[in-house]
Every structure is written in structure tokens, then in C-alpha cells.
Amino acid sequence: MTKVLNIHEAKTHLSRIVEEVAAGKEIIIAKAGKPMARLCPVTGSVKKKRLGLLKGKIRVAEDFNAPLPDDVLASFEGHQP
């Protein structure tokens, strides 16, 4: 069963309410008896990672880790070649 609280009670007991929600309870916050917000626990849905999804679709150049040419390196360092 969902618990319904008025805004004043929710503000007064926020820490306790957050603990209840984290434990799996759902709470509705109402203003003048009208439901305004629903608090529910955050569920951590972790997606399984699929390795190798782009295998064969991406190519890394052989000289990927080679030193940069002097003129390119100079422009990164703010020097004029």
C-alpha cells in the first residue's frame, strides 16, 4: 500500500521518508489532499557490456603512437613553426 503524506509532514520527516523509500516503499506527497508528487526508489539497472561490438569496423593507424611532426607539436605548444 502506498503511503500518502501532506507537504508539511514530508518536510518535517524528510530523512525518515527517504530511508523508507530507499527500502522499497512508495510515498505520495499531497497538497491540500491532492497528490502532487510520487517518491519511489531509484533502481540501478546495469546493462551488460558487450565487448567487441565494433570489431572489424574501426581501424587504428599503424603510426597512431608515433611522435607528432615538429610543426604540429609547435602549434599545440603555442609556438610558430
N, C-alpha and C positions, 0 to 999 in steps of 0.2 A: 504494500500500500504506500502511496506517495504522501509525504508529509507536506502540509501547506502552512506557511508562516507569513505573518504580516511583515512589512518592511522594518518597522521598529524592532521587532523581536529578532529579525535576521541581522540587523546592525549590532544589536546588543550581544548576540551569541555567535558572531561570525566564525570564530576559531572552532567552536564545537561543531557548528554546521559543516564547515569544511572537512573536519575529521569524519563526520557521518557520511558525507558524500564520497570521500576517498575510500571509505569502507564498502561502497557499493550502493548506498541509499540514494534515491532521487528526491529532491526537495523543490517545491514550488514556492516562489515568493509572490505574495499578493499585495495589492494596494487597494484599500477600501473593499476588500473581499474579491477583487477582480485579479485573476492570475496575470502576472506581468513577466515573470522570468522562471526558467527551469534550471536548476543546478543538477548536473549529473556527472559521474566520474569520468575522468579522461582515460580512455582506453588506448594503450600503446600498441597499435597494430604495426608490427615489424614485418616488412616484406622481405622474403628470402631473396638474397642477391644471386643473380645468375652471372657467373663469371664466363668470359669468353664470348659474350654476346656479339661483339664486333670483330671477332676473329676472321681474318681474311678480307675485311672491309677497310682497314686502316693500315697504311704503310708508313714506317718511320725511316727517314733517310739514313743512309749509312754514316753520313758525316754529322749526325744530329748533335753529338757531343764535341765536335771539333771546335777549336778556338775560333772566335769571330775575326774577320778581317780587320786590320788596323783602322780603316776609315769608319767602319760600323761601330767598333768599340769606342772610337773617339767621340762619335756622336752621342752614344749612351752616356759618356762621361762629361759631356758638355764642351768638348774641345772641337776646334775647327781642324779638319784634316790638312 
